[in-house]
């Protein structure tokens, strides 16, 4: 069947793994007219029509892998021998770029096409409006189908792993912020200040454009890293006095201490004109 013929008929989409992501996307795709089915090791949690793996792969033209991160390659290895020409296997799991490449190689041994996909944002908060980046040999084709069915999909790169690289680097911020908030709020609850701190931080972030706040943090980092390092030492001490292990605060303290060691204050005696200058300085001096 040609790609044009596939585009004109009702899409048959099969999900491998049926957690939160698959549940939300399957419902949205079904509402747009797609024929959706799913396979999961725990059939009882599948709310879409359930099919055994072999039957699912025989029936569907589009296979979306939404398993756990650690099971992504194993899922591809289980599917590859059963795939046929014309099918497209879209891996939507949160894995490293190297793992996406490895999964692409597994599917590459089959006659089906392969695309990588990454989800940006939180399905639990945004639902089917969450953004999806696609990439790899069939990335454009995957983005086209998902977009036609109402999802916010955008092609990113023909090079497998680039979309995943974008997601992994973005997660430094999103997952790091999640951890920081939880550490602050858990310590605040122990101190009896949880609600007050939540309201204060929420009001600050809601009342100020993030771009302005983030730019100011970065541009003032060289001149203020010494002072902020000592402040963070006091933060850690405060948390320990509350009987709380300062994991994220200790990491931030170490980061500011490293900035001192990298001579950032001397490199920027005046506040830099842009945040990019600070980032470039760190990028040139930080090594694994």
PyMOL commands that set and color helices and strands:
alter all, ss='L'
color gray80, all
select helices_A, chain A and resi 3-8+20-31+43-45+53-59+69-80+97-108+123-129+139-148+162-191+194-207+210-241+247-261+264-267+275-285
alter helices_A, ss='H'
color red, helices_A
select strands_A, chain A and resi 12-16+35-39+49-50+62-65+88-91+113-120+131-135+152-157
alter strands_A, ss='S'
color yellow, strands_A
deselect
rebuild
show_as cartoon
